Amino acid sequence: MSPVRRAVPEDAPEVLRLRQVMIDSLRAGGGRPTDWHAESLPTLRGRLAEPDGDFAAFVVDHPDRPGALAALVVGTLEYRIGKPGNPHGRVGYVFSVATDPDARRRGYARACMEELLAWFRERGAGHVLLTASAEAEPLYASLGFARDPDPSMRLLL
C-alpha cells in the first residue's frame, strides 16, 4: 500500500507548514515571517475540498509525528490554447514540493510526484512544468523532466 494520499482540508495547516519549509530552503537565511499563513488558510482549505477541481495536493503522513506531514507535492491543471504536441492545451504545473527535514531520503517526494503525475495524465495534460532547485533536479530528471530553454519572467502585481 502506498503511503501517499490526497490531501484533505484538515491537512491545510500542515500543507502551509511544509510550503514554508520549501520557501525557507530556497532563500538564504530562511526563517521568513509566516503571518501570511492565517490569511491563506481558508482559501487552501476550500481548494483541498474540491476533489474534482484543477488543484491537487498529495502528501505522506509523518511516520514519527502523528498529525504531521512528512512530504508534500502540489499541482494545478491549467488551460492554454492548444499547440502542436498539446492540441487540447491542458498543462500541469508542479509547485510546493517539500519534505520535512527529518523525513528526507525515504522516497516520499518521489512517491508524491508519481501520484501527481498520474493525476495529470488522467486529466489529459499534454505536458507538465515545474521550477527545479539544483538539489531536486536529479529527482525530476529521473522522472523524465528535462530543462526547458524558454526563459521565465515575473511581474509582481
N, C-alpha and C positions, 0 to 999 in steps of 0.2 A: 504494500500500500504506500502510495506517495505521501510524503509529509506536507506536500503543497496543497493549499486550499484557496478558494476565492475569498477575499477579504469581505467582511460584513460591516455594517455601520458601527457596531460595538468596537471594532478594531481601529476606528478613526484616530483616537489619541496615540496609539502605538504607531500607526502609519505616519503621523506627523513627527513622532519622535525619531523614527528611522529616516524620514526625509531630512530632518535636521542633522542626523549623523552624516548623511551623504553631503549636505551643504557644507558642513564643517570640514569634511575631509577634502573638499575642493578648494577651500580658502585657507591660506596660511594663517595660522593662529587659531582658527576655529572659534568656538565659544561665542558665536553671534547671538544677539537677542532673540528670544523666542516669543515675544509679545504678539507676533502675527498668528500664533497657533490658535488662540481663542477666537479670533475673527475668521479663520479658515475652517474651523471645526464643523460648523453647521453645513456649509456647502459640501465638504468632503463626506460627511455622513449621508447627505442626500444623494450624492453620486454613487456611493457604495451601496445604496439601497435600490439602485436601478440595475437588476441583473441582466436586462436585455438592452441596456444602453450602449453607448460608444466608449465607455470608460471601464477599465478593469484593473484590479489590483490582485496580485497573487502573493501569498505570504506563507511562511513557515513559522509555526509556534516555537518559542524558545524551549528547548528540552530541559533546561535547568531553572527557568524562572516562569512559573505559572502566571498566565495573564500577559506575558510579554511576547513580542515577536522577535524571531531571530533574523529573518530576511524578508525583503520586500522587493517586488518589481511592479511597476505601474505603467500602463499604456493607454493610449486612446486611438480610436479609429476615426480618421477624417476623410472628407471627400475633396478631391481636386479634379479638375476637368481631366478626362481620360487622355492618354497618350500612348504611343507605341510601347508595348510591354506591360501596360496597365490601362486597358481601354475603359474600365469601369471607374477608374480614379480613386479607388479606396487605398488609403495609405495608413500604415500603422506607425505610431510614434511611441518609443520607449523612453521613459524617464523615471527618476526616483528609484534607481536600483541601489539597494543598500543592504548590508549585512551588519548586524551588531558586532562590534569588535571582538567580543568573546565567543562568537559563534562562527568565525570565518574558517575557511579551508575545510568545510564539511560538505560542499556541493549544493548548498541551499540556493545560492543565487542562480546557478545553472538550472536547477530543477524548476525554480520560479520562471526563469526565462523560457524554458521549454514549454511550460504551460501557457505563458502569454503568447508565444509564437503559434501554438496550436489554436488559441483563441482567435488570433489574427487570420490564420488560414481558414478557419470555419466561417469567418465573416467576409471572405473574399478579398483580403488585402493583396494588392499587387506587389507591394514591397514594404519594407519596414525601415524606419530611420531611427538613429539614436546618436547621441554625442558620447564618445568614449574617453574616459581618463586613460592615461598611459598604463596605469595599474590594471584596469579592467579590459584593455584591448585584447589580450590573449584569450580571455573567455569568449568575447564576442567573435573573434576570428575563428575560434573552434566551432562556433555555431553557424558559421558561413558568412558573417558580415565582412565587408571589405570597406576600406577607406573610400569616401566619396570625394571626387576632386572639386565639387562645387563649393565655393566659399559661402560662408554664412555671415549675415549681418543682423544687427538688432537695433530697434528703436524703442526706447522706454517712453511710455505714454503717461 
